[in-house]
Amino acid sequence: MKKLSALFGALAVLLSDMMCAVVAYNYCNLLWEGRYAGYGTPAGTAFLYAVPYGIGIIVCVVLTFVFRKKA
């Protein structure tokens, strides 16, 4: 159980890093498209990509605590 706790803890950290990279990339992309290509999508829309990652991080953290408590 301790290995599963460590695995889900590491997965939560990895997901948070991936979330930051995806949101930053899409924010810059939408900002550039809005400024230079003339599209009407606001750059703040990129933060919607953080929602599924946030749910995954919360699930991983909860599983980390559950497996740590059982160990």
C-alpha positions as a printed Julia matrix, in Angstrom:
71×3 Matrix{Float64}:
   0.0    0.0     0.0
   2.9    2.33    0.68
   4.1    1.95   -2.91
   0.65   2.82   -4.23
   0.6    5.89   -2.0
   3.94   7.03   -3.4
   2.82   6.26   -6.96
  -0.32   8.37   -6.7
   1.62  11.16   -4.97
   4.11  11.24   -7.82
   1.27  11.11  -10.34
  -0.37  14.14   -8.7
   2.88  16.1    -9.01
   3.31  15.01  -12.63
  -0.27  16.02  -13.45
   0.24  19.45  -11.9
   3.36  20.02  -14.0
   1.57  18.9   -17.14
  -1.38  21.14  -16.31
   0.89  24.18  -16.02
   2.55  23.42  -19.34
  -0.72  22.82  -21.22
  -2.45  25.9   -19.83
   0.57  28.14  -20.48
   0.94  26.88  -24.05
  -2.74  27.33  -24.85
  -2.86  30.74  -23.16
   0.05  32.0   -25.25
  -1.42  30.45  -28.37
  -4.84  32.06  -27.83
  -3.22  35.36  -26.9
  -1.2   35.34  -30.12
  -4.19  34.31  -32.25
  -6.35  37.0   -30.7
  -3.78  39.7   -31.16
  -2.31  38.9   -34.56
  -4.67  36.53  -36.36
  -7.83  38.34  -35.33
  -9.75  35.49  -33.71
 -12.36  36.42  -31.13
 -11.55  33.85  -28.44
 -10.29  35.47  -25.23
  -7.0   34.14  -23.91
  -8.55  33.4   -20.51
 -10.41  30.5   -22.12
  -7.19  28.5   -21.84
  -7.77  28.17  -18.08
 -10.66  25.81  -18.82
  -8.0   23.21  -19.64
  -7.07  23.24  -15.95
 -10.43  21.77  -14.87
  -9.86  18.12  -15.9
  -6.28  18.23  -14.64
  -7.5   19.66  -11.33
 -10.02  16.86  -10.96
  -7.31  14.29  -11.67
  -4.97  15.9    -9.14
  -7.66  15.89   -6.46
  -8.43  12.2    -7.12
  -4.72  11.31   -6.92
  -4.24  13.22   -3.67
  -7.28  11.55   -2.1
  -6.03   8.11   -3.18
  -2.59   8.95   -1.78
  -4.08   9.66    1.65
  -6.34   6.6     1.51
  -3.47   4.24    0.67
  -1.18   5.89    3.22
  -3.78   5.44    5.93
  -4.24   1.75    5.04
  -0.5    1.11    5.1
